[in-house]
Amino acid sequence: MAIQVGDKAPEFELKDNHGRTVKLSDFRGEKNVVLLFYPFAFTGVCTGELCELRDNLPKFSDRDTQLLAVSNDSIHTLRVFAEQEDLEYPLVSDFWPHGNVSRAYGVFDEDKGCAVRGTFIIDKEGVVRWTVVNGLPDARDLNEYVKALDTL
């Protein structure tokens, strides 16, 4: 079961597409976080969602928010994907131990070996304030994130 609104967001420490360490606690007291899990780089729906986020980054930065996109791909795969699609926000790898963070958030599909489309808006205190979980083929609506951020 996915983490619920009002829950403390599970802490994590993962590498991004540049090999930098990303910890949720790095943003505590500084920025809200949109933590977006997606199945796989280079797939149609995922590419569409992440490019839409790329094209709308000011909607997040203007709201004091850090966008973190997490998949179970390796950092090397994520680096090439980010370069190909000109993605400037962190793509974070939950590759090893495989799916550990996705499991902690309740969005890992054991049969497919990847995260489903789960999104968690985490406030500056580390509390989940909004969430949506979609199945693998179902794209999310970026405008829902923005509306949720406006309530913080």
Buried (B, 14 or more C-beta within 10 A) or exposed (E): EBBEEEBEBBEBEBBBBEEEEBEBEEBBEEBBBBBBBBBBBEBEBBBEBBEEBBEBBEBBEEBEBBBBBBBBBBBEBBBBBBEEBEBEBBBBBBBEEEBBBBBBBBBBBEEEEBBBBBBBBBBBEBEBBBBBBBEBEEBBEBEEBBEBBEEB
